[in-house]
Every structure is written in C-alpha cells, then in structure tokens.
C-alpha cells in the first residue's frame, strides 16, 4: 500500500492507519464515480415497473441513500486527515497531532451511514419489503428534520406521506416524547408501529457484533466515563497537591477499529453493487488488502508500545 497526497513518514506507527483509511476512502468513492445504469435484472430495475407512487417513494429513499454515501465519504476524509497529521513524524506525537478517540466518533458516524444504506439495499429482501423500508427511512428523516434549523416544508412532507399511503402502507403519527410539540411518523407492519433507528440498520448489516461496536463507539461520542477507562493513568504530585491524568495514544487500539469499520463499509458496498447489478470485486480487493496490511503491522506497533511502557515505568 503506497501513500501520496500527504507528507507522511512511512516509519511512523500511524502510517499504516493513514494508508488504510486512504485506501478505504478511494474504494468507497468509486461507488459514486461509477454512473453506469443498473443491470436489467438488478433489484433497482424493479422500481421501473412499479406504480407512480411506489416509484416516487423508492426514488426518494434512493436519494437518501446517496446522501448517506456522500456523508460516509466525508467522514472517511476526516480519518485520512487525522492519521496523516499523526504520521508526519516518528517521534513522540504532540496532543494536537494525534486524533485519539475522535476516530471512534467518526467511525460511529460511518457505521450509522453504512447501516442505513445496507438495510435499505439488503439483497435478501423482496420488492414489498424494500418499499416498506424506504417508507420507514423517509418518515424517520421527516421526523428528525423537525429538530433541525430548517424543518421540512409542510407541503412536501404531506406529499411524501400521501405517496406512502397511496402504495397501501398505513402511516401513523404521534407526538414526540423527547421533543414536545413535534411529530413522529412511521408505518404499520403487521399491526405494529414500525419506524427506523440506527440499531435496526446496523444489526441488519452486521448481525454478529454490530450492536456491540455501535455501543462501544457511542461511548466516546457521548463522553461517558466507562468508554475512557483504561486509556490513561493518574499521576499525583504531592508536593503541589495536584492530580494529572495522562491520556495515552493507544495506537494499537486503532488497528481493530479500522478493521471493523472496513468490514461495515465493505458489506454496505456489496449491497449497493448488488442493488445495481454490478460487481463488488474492486471494493472487496481493497478491503482484503487493508485488513492484511493492518494485521501485519499491528504486532510491530504492540511490541513498540510495550517497550515504551517498560521504559516509562522504569522512569516513574
């Protein structure tokens, strides 16, 4: 894996993280660059033979997916920049150079975007279920937009809900308990109210471990105490009656972080390619190269950190 575009020192233990995040971003960007039409037998082609209301619902949901794909791409860019800054030197990193736990927050956002893309584009569902999922995503977005600086246009919101109802899907609405004065919408599925949450999409994308990843990465995003346990040590200066918390870089923890994030990216990308009838070979090749590279470099980083810990303990 070669790097370009940034002045980094390839001897740095952050260099593999930079190379990996950069390779993943390039592979993900290719999803947007390929503008060839969907294959005639692809699930995307089913929407072309649907009724007008169903077509509008699916078109709107697809636009939501492209927004999520672009959002994931932007967050990948943040990882690249963060690791590039850390990889400029092989010496001790300054606090402003190492992205630290911010990468967990960034990967959490990537996981949310991939979860939504993968859930809507799941290749195992039929047309009716995809229509239901598209409706749930649209109504979730309308519900969430009310809390933003630019609430959805009332006429557009009503038109979208009318299109969903025209497909035969019952739409429910209720007051939002967390946001008084606002409304939440969803559809009824087999007599129960169904909306959308990020956990729904993430557990569909990654049944084995997705929920746990989201929980752990959310800990850093929400600044909860348990997430930071084991990341530093307290030093007591009795002479000056001061307590200082030394926060470690823990470079080795970023390697499995990127490996897990890469798995989410790749699965979401596979589903996107399947939806359009394209081959995910290039994305899968990039994923395998990234995982292999990180797994090869991790033992070296762990050995270097162990040696540094030993020296520090001898000095304390």
N, C-alpha and C positions, 0 to 999 in steps of 0.2 A: 504494500500500500504506500503510495507516494503522496507527498503533500505539496501544494502550491497555493499561491494566493495570500499566504501569510508568512511572515518571517518567524519561523519556529526552529528551535534546536531539537533535532531528532534524537539527541541523547536524553532529553527530558522524559521523566516518567509520565508527564502529561501528554507527550506527543502521540502515543497510541490512542488516547482518548480523543484528541483532535482529529487524527486520521479517521477514526471510526465514525465520529459524528459527521464529519465532512462527507465520507462515502455514503452514509445513510441519507443525508440530505440530497445528494446528487441523484441517488436512486429514486427517492421519493419525488423529486422534481420532474423526473421522467414521466410520471403519471399525468402531469399537466401538459407536458410538451407533445405527447402523442395525441393528435386530434383526429386520427382516422375513425371513420364511423364504426358503430357496433356491428359485429358479425350478425348475419340474418338469423342465426339460431341462438343468439345470446339472449339472456333474460331481458335485457334492455329493449329488445325488439318487441316484446310482448305489449309494452305500453302503446305502441303504434296502432295496435288493433283494438285498444280499449275505448270505452265511451269518452266523450269530451271531458266530462267532469273528472273521471279517473285519470285521464291524461294530464289535466291541469294539476291534480294532486301529486302525481308522480313527478311531473316536471318541477314543481315547487320543492319537493323533497330532494330531487337531484341537485338543484341549485344549492340547497342547504349542505349537501354532501361536498360540493365543490368548495364552498366556503370553509368547511372543516378541513379539507385537504390543504387549502391555502394557509389556514391557521396553523396546522401541524408543520408545514414548511417553514413558517416564520419562527416557530419555537425551536425547530432544528437549527435554524440560523443562530439563535441565541446560544445553543450548546457549542456550536462551532466557534463562535467568538469568545466564549468563556474559556474553553480549553486552549484556544490559540494564545490567549493572553498568558495563561499559566505555562505554556510550553516554550516561551521565549527564552527561558533561562534554565540551566540545570542546577543552579544554586537554590538556596532557601527562598521560597516564594513569599512575597510580601502579601499582606492581607488584601490589598486591592487587586492582586493579580490572580488569586485563586477563587473560582466561582463557588466552591463549597456546597452547602446544602441547597443553594438556589437551583442547582441542577435537578434536584429531586422535584422541586416545584414545577420546573419546565417539563420534565418527563411526565409528571402527573397531567399537565395540560395536553401533552401529546397523546397520552393514554386515553383521555376523555374524547379527543377528536377521533382517534382510531376506533374507539369503541362504538361511536355513533355511526361512522362510515361502515364498519364491519357488520353492525347489527342490521342496518337497512339493506346492505348488499349481500347478506348471508346466502350462499349458493344453494342451501338445502331447503329454503322456503319456496312456496308457490306464489303465484301472482296475487292471490287474495290476501295472503299474509303480508306480502311486501306492500300492498296498498294500505293495509291496516298500520303497518309500522311507519309508512310515510305520513299517514294522517296523525299518528301519535307524536312524531317528531315536529310536524308543523304546529300542532296545537301546543306542544311544550314550548316551542320558540315564541309563539304569541304570548303565552303566559309569562315567560321570563322577560320579554321585551317591555312589559308594563313597568318593570322596576328600573329600566334604563333611562337615559336622558332624552331619548326620542321614542316614546311609546308608539306602538303600531297604529297606523291610520285606521280609524274605526270602520270606514267603508271597506278597506282592503281586508281587514280582519273578518268582517261579516261575510265577505265574498268567499274567502278561503273556507270558512266554516260551512257555508252553503254548498260549496263544491264537495266537501267531505260528506255532508248529509245526502247529497244527490247520488253518491255512489252506494247508498244504502247503509252507511255506517252511522249509528246513533251517536250524537255528540252530547256530552254532559258538560255542565259548568257549575262551579261552586265558588264560594268565597275563599280567598287565600288566607289560611290561618296565620302564616308568617308575615303577610303583608296586608294589613287591614285596608279595605277599600278597593282591593284588586281582585281580579277573577282568574281562576284556573280552568283550563279546558282539557278534555280528553275524549276518548271514545269508549263505548261499551263493547266488551268482548265476552260473549257467552254469559251475559247478565251481570258482569262485574265491570267496575270502572278501571280503565287502563290508561295510563299516561306514559311518560318516559322519565327515566332517571339515568344518570351516568353508570350506575352499577348494573342496570339492566343490559346496557350495551357492552360494558367491559366483561361481564361474566359470560356473555354470549361469545365474545371474541376470544377470550382466554378462560375456558371453563376450569382449567387447572392452575390456580394461582392468581388469576386476575384480580379477584376481590381482595386478596391479601396485599398484593402490590399497591392497589389503589389506597387501601387503608394506611399502609406504611408511608407512602409518598405524600398522602394528605396530611400526615402528622407534621411534616416540615412546612407545608403550605399554610397550615393553621397555627404554627408556632406552639404546638403542645409540648409539655415538658418531656413526656416519655420518648418522643422522637429523637431528642437530643442526648438521651442517656448513652454513655459510652463514647461520646465524641470528644471529650476533653477531661481535664483534671483541674482540681482546685489547688492553688498554691497559697499558703498562708505566710504572710510577712509579719511576724510577731513584733518586730521592732517598731514598725509603723502602724500596727494594728489594721492591716489591710488584707483582703482576700481577693485573689485574682484567679479568674477562670481562663485556663489556657485551652483554646479550642483547636483541636488537631485537624489537619487537612484530610487524613484518611483517604489518600488517593486510591488505595486498593478497593475501597467500597464503591468507587465509581465504575469499576470494570463490570461487576454483575449488574449495576444499574443500567448501563448501556446495553448489555446483552439482553436483559429483559425488555427494555424499550424497543430494541431492534426486532424482537420476536413479535411484539404488538404491531409494529409498523409493517412487517412482512406479511402477517396474516391479514391485516386490513388491505394491503396492496393486492394480495392474492384475490380477495373477494371483489375488489374493484376490477381487476383484469377479467375475472370470470364473468362479471356482470356485462362487460362489453365484448366478451368473446376473444380476448387477447391472451397472449402467453405471459406469465409472470417470471419467466426464466431469468431475465436480467436482474430483477429485484431479488430473487432467491439467491442468485450468484453473489450479489453484493452482501447479502445477509450472511451467507456462509463464510465469505472472506473476512467480514468484520468479526464474527464470533471466533473464528480460528485465530485471527491476529490478537484479539484481546486475551484469549485463553493462553496463548503462547507468552504474552508479555506479563500477565498477572503474577506468576511466580517470581519473576525478577523484581517486580515492584514490592512484593511482600517481603522478599529477602532484604532489600534495601531498607525498608521501613523497620524491620526487626533489628537490623544493625544500628539504625539511628536511635531506636528506642533504648537499646543497650547502652549506647554512648551517653544518652541523656540521663538515664538512671544512674550511671556512674558519676555524673556531674552533680546530680541533686544531693 
